[in-house]
Amino acid sequence: MIAAVEAWRAGLFKRERWLADITAGIVVGIVALPLAMAFAIASGVKPEQGLYTAIIAGAAVALFGGTRIQVAGPTGAFVVILAGVVAEFGVQGLLVATLMAGVMLVLMGLARLGGVIRFIPDPVIVGFTAGIAVIIWVGQWQYFFGLPAPAAGAFYRQAWSLLQALPGLHLPTTLLALGSLALAVLGPRLPYLAKVPGPLLAMLAATVFNVAFAPQGVATIESAFGAIPRQLPSFAWPDMDFDTVTMLLPAAFTIAMLGAIESLLSAVIADGMGGTRHDSNQELVGQGIANILSPLFGGIAATGALARTATNHRNGATGPLAGVVHSITLLLVLVVLAPYAGKVPLCALAAILFVVAWNMSEAGRFLRMARKAPRADVVILLVTFALTLLTDLVVAVNIGVILAMFQFMRRMSASVEVVQHGQASLQQELALAGMEALPEDVLVYAIEGPFFFGSVDSLQRALSWSRTAPSHVALRLDRVPFMDATGLKRLESTITGLRARGIQVLLSGANLGVLRKLLRADIIRRDDPASYFKDLASALRYTQATRKGAEAPQDD
């Protein structure tokens, strides 16, 4: 259900609710102001592009998403991938990649893939999120300490370049940055400042200090990027061609996946705070619309922002009106206060991103997982984290998910057993078959678990006898939830091999889905009643009849 439509039907646009939603929207807009500019600068674009993103995406997600109080905008998760796209393809390439990601998100939502995102395992999410946090933190050293731009290249080269330059830090910039960091962290704990967001307090205090005392050499938004324009840009379709689109596909897919993951995680947490239930597929559609519109007006990639959504809830928001007011607030700030925004010191924004990186890293959760999680999950966590730092986010996420898939298949295959059933466990089936004991030359096995390509060897191992081969082997399939093509092929080859040795194989008890696959693969033949039995008792009756030389009973 579209958030705005659902909220209208629930009566959340009634006049008595306006005050709470408008108040919450204004507060969130103020909180989003420094973050939007900081994330834009860290992504390699101009600060006003972060404001454009927050304005457009915030309104689009509020109206067309699947969560009542979700607030969208630029976030830290995107910084690494967006900066990489800008470095390789320029700002125009970033706009194209964002537009492509928006289309992908819409298609994912229409294909009802919203629930699939939850299958990405925690070690992968925690690993690449912590890696992004480290990259954001190191990437802000240049502005925090007033250092020259780092050497181009991989992350570790940039980090080493910044470390070498660290002794030459600019003291006034560093002191102002440290003061901003202290205010961002401790400011809300001071008397009379508890309701002022830490990032806003740090930005305002640093800007006032910089204007009042004009310390020599402190870089500001205006000195680094020029004056912030006081209006929204006009609509412009980004330049693209087939080759560019092809080259940007991996980056666009990563943007789409990160946007989906972060927005749906934020939506789940928003549900917990507000006692609501989001529509995950509609949320993806809303995020997709936001990422299609944002680059058409000069913005960058956006997603649901947990910190802003939580602030929205804490200030009394109940519906999408708060998200729209958040966008209007930022638009008014852009039009009215743009000249003053240019005076914001870059070191203050770097201090804000230091705090964002720390919160984003979830260091406590990372360390707990590294200490207490199963060994294979720890390996996935550390590999994803290391690859995020040493290669790029696309490689890290792909390798992390592949490793997690292999680990899942290994665990699944280990859980599949081929168990031999003896006399003691077959009393009921023997009674139904009219038999007092299980003949020595009849063996009964049960396959327990999904019979797929990772578990097929268990059947071959179980049927390796060290004594005289039996005359009949009964295979119970009632505990097999599904079979894949490899499982069917291995079962067919096993049956063929046993029959070549004069051993008759009797299948029984398959569920409807498995039975259809056995019929389609010609492992069970409709013209051979002895190829399949509805239950084990029927199969045992058949073995008794054939052992006596009588006509085999037909399984009904």
N, C-alpha and C positions, 0 to 999 in steps of 0.2 A: 504494500500500500504506500502511495506517495505520501511523504511526511505532512505536507501542507493539507492534503485532502483528508488524511486520517485525523489530523489535529482539528480541522474544521468540523468534522462529524462528531468529534469528542467534545466540542464546545470550547476549545482552547483559544479561539479568537474572540471570545466575548469580551465586552468592554471592561468588565471587572478584573480581567487577567492582564490587561494592557500594561499597567504600571509595573508589575513584577517583571514582565518580559522586556519592557523598554529599559528598565534599570539594569537588568542583567546584561542586555545587549550593549549598553554604553560602557559598562565595566569591562566586558570582554574585548570590546573594540580598543579600549585604552591599553589593556594587557597585550593585545596582538600587535600594537604599533611598533614597539622596539623589536619584537621577535620577527615580524615580517621583514623589516629592513635588514636585520642581522642575518637571517637565513638567505636572503637574496644576495647579500655581499659575499657570504661564505660559498654560495653556489656559483659565483663568478659573474653575476649580472648586477645591474644598477639597483640601488635600494628602492627606488620607486616601483620597480617591477614586483618586488615583494608585496608592496601595498596594493598594486593592481590585482595581484593574485588573491590576497585576502579579501578584497572587496567583491570580486566577481565570484570566486569559488565559495566564499562564505554564504552569499545569497543563494547560489545555485544549489548547494548541498542542503541548505535549510529548507528550500522549497521542494526539491525533487528527490531528496534522499529518502532513506527508510528509517531514520532515527529522529525523534522529536527535538532533541536538544543538542544534536551534533553541531560543532563549529569547525569549519574546514579552513585551511590556509596552507602556506608553505611550512614545512616541518624539517627537523633535523635529519630524519631518515633519508631524505632525498638529496642532502647536500653533496655527498660523495659522488653519486652517479650523475647529478646535474653538472657539477664542476667538471667531471671527466668529459661529458658531452660538449660543454662549452669549450674546453681546451682543444678538443679534436675537431669539432664541427662548427664552432662559433655559436653565437646567440640564436641565429636563424635555425641552426640544426637543433638546438634545444627546443625551440618553439614547435618544430615539426615533430620531434620525438614525443613531446607532451601531447600534441594533438593526436598522434597515433595511439598513445597510451590511453587517452580518453575514449577513443573508438573501441579499443580492446576491452576496457572496463564496461562499456555499455553492452558489448556482445557477451561478456561473461555474465552480466546480470540477466540479460534476456535468455541466455542458455541455462539459467538457474544454477550457476556454479558458486553461489555465495556460500553454501555450506562446505564446499570442497577446501576452502582456505584453512579450515580448522585442522586439516590433516597434515599441514606442515609442522614437523615436530619442534618442540621447544628448544632443543640444543641448537638447531639451525637458526631459529629466530633470535635467541639470546646471543649466539656467537656473532652473527653479522651485525646485530644492534650494538653490541659492545665494541666491535671493530669500527663501526661508523663513529661512535662516540670518541674513540681515541683519535681518529683522523680529524674530526671536528676540533678537538682540543688542540692537537699539534698544529693544525692549520691556522689557528687564531694566534699563535705565538707572534707572528709578524706584526699584528696590530696591537697585541697586548704589551709587547716589549719595545715597540717602535723599531723593529728590525727591517733590513732590506728584504726584498722579495726573495723567497728561497729558489734554489736551482730547480729547473724543470725536470720532470721525470717521475719515477715511482715514488710512493710515499716514503720509503726508507731513505731515499736520496734527499728528499725535501726535509725530512726530520734531521738528518745528519747536517745538512746545510744550515738549518736554523740553530742547531746546537753549537756549531762552530761560530756562528755569528752572535751567540748569546752574550759573550763578554762585552760586546759593543752596544748593549741595550741603551735606549734613550731614557734617561732617568725621569724626567717630568712625565713622559707617557706612561712609564711603568708605575710610578706612584699614583697617578690618576686612575690607572687601571686597577690597582690594588684597592684603592678607595671605593671604586665602583663595584668591585667584587664583594667587598665587605658589606656594602649597602644592599646589594642584590640578595645576599644570603641572610644578613642579620637585620636589615632595615625593618621588615615587618614585625620584628620582635621588640622594637623600640616603642616607648610610650607615644600614644597619639598617631602612630604610623602603622598600626596592625592591619588596617584595611587597605593600605596602599600596596599594590603589587611590587615585589622586590625589583623586577626588571625595569618597571617604569620609574621607580624611585632612583635607581642607579643612573638611568639615562638622563632624567631631569637634573639631578644633582651635578653630574659630570658636565652637562651642557651649560648650566648656570655658572659653574666654576670656570669653565673654559672661556665663556663670554666675558666674565668679570675680570679675570686675571690674565687671559691670553698668553698662557705659557708657550714659550718658543718651541716650535717644531712638533707640536701635537697635531696629528692629522685629523681632519674632520670629514664628514660625508661630502661637504661642498668642496673642500680642497682636493679630495681624491676622485670624486665622481661628477662634480659640477652641481649646479643648483637643481633642486627637485622641482619639476614642473607642477603647476597648480591646477592641472586638469587631467582627466582620463585621456589616454591616447585614442585616436580614431581606429575604427575597425580596419584591420589589414590582414589579408591572407598570406601566411608565410610562404616564401619561395621553396618549392620542392620539385624534385624529379624522381624518376624511377630508381636511379642509382642511389640517390640520397636516402630514399625510403628504405631500400634494401639494406644499406649499411647501418641505418638507425634502428632496424628491427630488434636486435638484442637489447639495446638500451631502452627502447620503448616498452618491450615486454617486462624488463626489470622494473621500470617506473610503474607499470600497471600492477605488477605483483606486489611491490612494496606499498603502493597506494591501497590496494585491496586489503592487505594484511593489517596495515596500521588503522585504516578506517573501521574495519570490522572488529578489531580489538578494542578500539575506542567505543564503538557502538555497544559491545558487550558490557564494558565497564559502565557506560551511561545507563544501560538497562538496570544494572545493579544499584546505581545511585538513585534513579528515579522510579524504580518499580515498573518499568515499561518493558515492551518486547519489540525489538526492531525487526525490520524486514531486510534480511541480508542481501537478497537479490536486488531489491529496489535501491538499497544503499549503494551497491556497485553501479547501478544505472545513474544515480545522482552524482556519484564521484566522477563517472565518465563524462557526464554533461559538463561538470565543472572544469574538467581538464580539456574538454574541447573548446569551451568558451574562453578560458583563461589565456591561452596563447594567441587567440584572435584579437586580443586587446593588449598584447605585450606582456602578459603574465607568464608565470612558470608553473611547474607541477604542484598540485595541492592534494591534500588528503585530510581525513578527520584528525584533528589535533587534540590529544587527550588532555593536556594541561588546560587548554582553552575551553574544552567541553566541560571539564570538572569545574572550572571557574564559573561557567554559565549556570551549572546546576546549583552551586553553592550560593549564588546570588539570586536564586528564586525562579529561574527560567522554567517554563512548563511546556513551551511549544516553539515552533519554527520562527515566530515573530522575533525572538531574541537574536537568532542568527542573522536575520535581515537587518535589524537595528545595529548589530555589530558592523555590518558592511556599510551602512549609512554613516555611522560614527567615523569610520576610517576615511570615507569619502569626504566628509566635512573637514577632517584634520588635513587631508591632502590639499583641499582647495583653500583653506583658511590659514593653516599653519606651516605650509611647505617651506617658506623661507627660513623659519626657525629650525625646522628639522635638519636643514643643511648644516647647522652648527653643532650637531651631535658628534662628539669625539668617537673615532673608530675604536679606540681602546675600551670605551664604555660598552659598545656592542660586543667586543671580544670578551669582556668580562661576563656579559649576559650569556654568551654562548659557552663559556666555561661551565656555568651553572647548568645550562641545558645539557651539555655533554655528560656531566656527572650524573644528573638524573636519568638520562637516557641509557647510560651504561649499565644501570642496575647492578653495580659492583657486588653488592651483597648476594644477590641471586646468582650471579655468575660464579662467585667463589663457592657458594653452597653446592651448586650443581657440579662444579669441578671436584669437590671433595666427596660428595655423597651419591652422585648419580652412578648407574652401572658403567662399567669401564668403556663399553662401546659407545655409549652416549657422551662420555667425557671426550673420547677421541673425536667424535663428530663436532662437539662444541669447540674444541681447540683448533681443529683443522679449519672449520668455518671462520673462526676468529682470525687465525693466521693468514688465510687466503684473502680475507677482506683487507688486511694491511699490506700484504706482499704482492697481490695481483690486482684484482678489482672485484667489485661487488657482484658482477654477473657471474664470474667464475666461482666465487665463494658460495653464492646461493645455489648454483647448479650442482657443484661438487658436494655441498652439504646435503642437499636433498637426495642426490644419488647414493651417497653413503648411508643415509637414513633408510632408503629403500632397500639397499642390500642387507642392512642389519635387520630390517623387518622381515625380509624373506628368509634370512638365516634363522631367526627366531621361529617363524612359522614352520619352516621345514623341520626344525628340531622338535616342534610340538606334535608332528604327525607320527603316529605309530601304527605298525602292523602287528597286531597282537594275536597270538595263537590261543584259541579257546579249547580247554580240555573238558573231560567228563564232568567235573564238579560244577563248572559254570554253565553247562548246557542242559541241566536237568529239565527245565521247562520245555525247551525245544525238542528234546528227545521224547518226552511224554506226549507232546502233540504229534510227533512223527510215529508214535507207537513203537518206540525202540527202548530197550532196557539199558543199552550201553552204546557208546560210540565205537564203531569198529576200528581196529588198529590201523587199517590202511585208508582211513578217511580222516583228513585233517581239515580243521575249521580255522580260518583266519578272519579277523575284522580289521578293516582299514579305518582308523580313527583320526579324522581331521581332513582338511582340504588336500586333495591329491593333485598337486600341480608340479610344475617343472622343478621346483626346489626340493620336492619330497619324494620323487619317484624312486630313488635308490633304496628307500626303506623297504619297498615290496620285494625287490630282488634279494636284499640281504635276508629277509625273513624266510624266503623260499629256498634258501641254500641248505639242503639237508645233508647230514653226515651219515644217515642210515638209509635203509631201503626206501625207494620212492613210493609214495602212496598210490592208490588207484584213483582216488577222487580228492580234489581240493575245493572246499567251499569257501568263497570269498563273500563276507558280509559287507555291504555298502551302506547300511542304514545310518552310519555316523560320518558319512562323507557329504559335506555341504555342497561342494562343487568340484568339478574336474576341469582342467584346461587341456589344450591340444596335446601338450607333452605328456600329461598324465594318461590321456586316452591312448596315445601311441605306445607308451610303455606297458600299459595294461594289455593292449592287443598283442604286443610282441611276447609278453610273458605267457599269455594264454596259448599263443601259437607254439612257443617252445615247449610248454608242458604237454600239449596234445601230441606233439611230435615224439614225445617220450612215452606215449600211451597213457597219460594222466588226464582225466577229464576234469575240467574246471567248471564249477557251478557258481554263478553270480546270483545274489539275492538282496532284496531290501532297499534298492536305490530310491532316492526321492524323485519326484517328477522331473525336476530339472536335469539331474544326472541321467535318469532313464532316457530322456529325449536325446541327450548327447551320445549315449551308448547306441541307441538305435540309428542315429544319423551317421555314426562312425562304423556301422555294420559289425560292431562287437557283439551286439544282440541281434539275432535274425528272427523275423516274425515267422518264418517257415521252419524254425528249429525250436520247439518248446523247451528243449533241454538247455538252451543257452542262457535262460534267465528264469528265476523263481521269485514269487512275490515275497517269500520269507524263508528263513533257514529251515523251518520244519518241513516245508514242501521239498526243499533240496535234499534233506536227509531221507525223506520217504523215497525219493528218486534213487538215491544210492542203494537203499535197501532192496528196492525192486530189481535194479540192474545186477546186484550181487547174487540175487536168487535166480537170475535168468528169466524173470517174468517180464511181461510187457510194462514198460515204464509208464507210471501214472502221468496224466497231463496236469500241468499247473493251471489252476483257474484263478 
